[in-house]
Amino acid sequence: MNFELSIEDYTIILNALHYYKKVEKRGNFQQYNEKRINALRDKLAKQTVQSKFSFEEYGDIINGNTRD
């Protein structure tokens, strides 16, 4: 699949996923728990922002932790 999203579109999707984690889900929607929603968020981020770093390495960089 190929989608053309603006950064605004991407932000709307991320915000919707964030708020969806907080609401009560009924019926078949109960399968979309916080873990699954976070996995989707991470998958979108990995495909949208290409990086040579893994999420763990990026977190270390942001927090000032270096691996020597």
KEKE-196454 format. One line per field, with one value per atom (N, C-alpha, C): atom name; x, y, z. Coordinates in steps of 0.2 Angstrom, whole numbers, plus 5000, padded with zeros to 4 digits. Layout:
% residues N
atom	CA|...
c1	X|...
c2	Y|...
c3	Z|...
***
This chain:
% residues 68
atom	N|CA|C|N|CA|C|N|CA|C|N|CA|C|N|CA|C|N|CA|C|N|CA|C|N|CA|C|N|CA|C|N|CA|C|N|CA|C|N|CA|C|N|CA|C|N|CA|C|N|CA|C|N|CA|C|N|CA|C|N|CA|C|N|CA|C|N|CA|C|N|CA|C|N|CA|C|N|CA|C|N|CA|C|N|CA|C|N|CA|C|N|CA|C|N|CA|C|N|CA|C|N|CA|C|N|CA|C|N|CA|C|N|CA|C|N|CA|C|N|CA|C|N|CA|C|N|CA|C|N|CA|C|N|CA|C|N|CA|C|N|CA|C|N|CA|C|N|CA|C|N|CA|C|N|CA|C|N|CA|C|N|CA|C|N|CA|C|N|CA|C|N|CA|C|N|CA|C|N|CA|C|N|CA|C|N|CA|C|N|CA|C|N|CA|C|N|CA|C|N|CA|C|N|CA|C|N|CA|C|N|CA|C|N|CA|C|N|CA|C|N|CA|C|N|CA|C|N|CA|C|N|CA|C|N|CA|C
c1	5004|5000|5004|5002|5005|5001|5002|4998|5002|4999|5002|4998|5002|4999|5004|5000|5004|5006|5010|5012|5006|5001|4995|4991|4990|4986|4989|4996|4999|4998|4998|4997|4989|4985|4978|4977|4980|4980|4983|4989|4992|4988|4985|4980|4974|4971|4966|4967|4973|4975|4976|4979|4980|4974|4969|4962|4959|4959|4956|4958|4964|4966|4962|4960|4957|4949|4946|4939|4937|4931|4928|4926|4929|4927|4922|4918|4912|4913|4910|4910|4917|4917|4923|4929|4927|4932|4936|4935|4938|4945|4946|4952|4958|4956|4961|4963|4967|4969|4975|4978|4983|4989|4991|4997|4996|4991|4990|4990|4987|4986|4993|4997|5004|5008|5007|5011|5009|5003|5001|5004|5004|5008|5015|5018|5026|5027|5022|5023|5022|5017|5017|5023|5025|5031|5037|5038|5044|5044|5038|5037|5037|5035|5034|5041|5045|5051|5057|5060|5065|5071|5074|5080|5085|5091|5096|5096|5093|5093|5086|5087|5081|5077|5071|5068|5072|5075|5078|5084|5088|5094|5092|5086|5084|5082|5079|5077|5083|5089|5095|5098|5098|5100|5097|5090|5086|5087|5088|5089|5097|5101|5108|5112|5109|5113|5117|5123|5127|5130|5131|5134|5141|5145|5153|5155
c2	4994|5000|5006|5011|5018|5023|5027|5032|5039|5044|5051|5054|5055|5059|5065|5070|5076|5075|5079|5078|5080|5084|5085|5079|5076|5069|5064|5064|5059|5061|5067|5069|5068|5069|5067|5060|5055|5048|5046|5049|5047|5050|5056|5058|5054|5051|5047|5040|5038|5031|5032|5038|5039|5040|5043|5044|5037|5034|5027|5022|5023|5018|5020|5026|5028|5026|5025|5024|5017|5016|5009|5006|5000|4997|4991|4990|4985|4980|4974|4969|4967|4967|4965|4970|4976|4981|4981|4976|4975|4972|4969|4966|4971|4977|4983|4986|4982|4984|4989|4992|4997|4994|4988|4985|4985|4983|4982|4989|4994|5001|5004|5003|5005|5002|4995|4992|4995|4997|5000|5007|5011|5017|5017|5012|5011|5009|5005|5003|5009|5013|5019|5023|5024|5029|5026|5019|5016|5017|5017|5017|5025|5029|5036|5040|5038|5041|5036|5036|5031|5033|5028|5030|5024|5025|5020|5017|5021|5019|5015|5010|5007|5011|5010|5014|5014|5008|5008|5013|5012|5017|5024|5026|5032|5035|5031|5033|5034|5030|5032|5038|5040|5046|5052|5052|5057|5058|5053|5053|5054|5055|5057|5051|5044|5038|5036|5035|5033|5026|5022|5015|5015|5014|5014|5007
c3	5000|5000|5000|4997|4997|4999|5004|5006|5006|5004|5005|5010|5016|5022|5023|5025|5027|5035|5037|5044|5049|5046|5050|5050|5044|5044|5049|5049|5053|5061|5062|5069|5071|5067|5068|5070|5066|5067|5074|5075|5082|5088|5087|5092|5093|5088|5088|5091|5090|5093|5100|5102|5109|5113|5110|5114|5114|5108|5108|5113|5115|5121|5127|5128|5134|5135|5129|5129|5131|5133|5134|5127|5126|5120|5121|5116|5117|5111|5112|5107|5104|5097|5094|5095|5097|5098|5104|5108|5114|5113|5107|5105|5104|5103|5102|5108|5112|5118|5118|5123|5123|5120|5121|5118|5111|5108|5101|5098|5101|5098|5098|5104|5104|5098|5097|5092|5085|5084|5077|5077|5083|5083|5081|5084|5083|5075|5073|5066|5061|5062|5058|5059|5065|5066|5062|5062|5059|5051|5049|5041|5039|5043|5042|5042|5048|5049|5049|5043|5042|5046|5050|5054|5054|5055|5056|5063|5067|5074|5076|5081|5083|5088|5090|5095|5101|5103|5110|5109|5104|5103|5102|5099|5099|5106|5110|5116|5121|5120|5123|5121|5114|5112|5115|5115|5117|5125|5129|5136|5138|5133|5134|5136|5135|5137|5131|5132|5127|5128|5123|5124|5121|5126|5124|5124
***
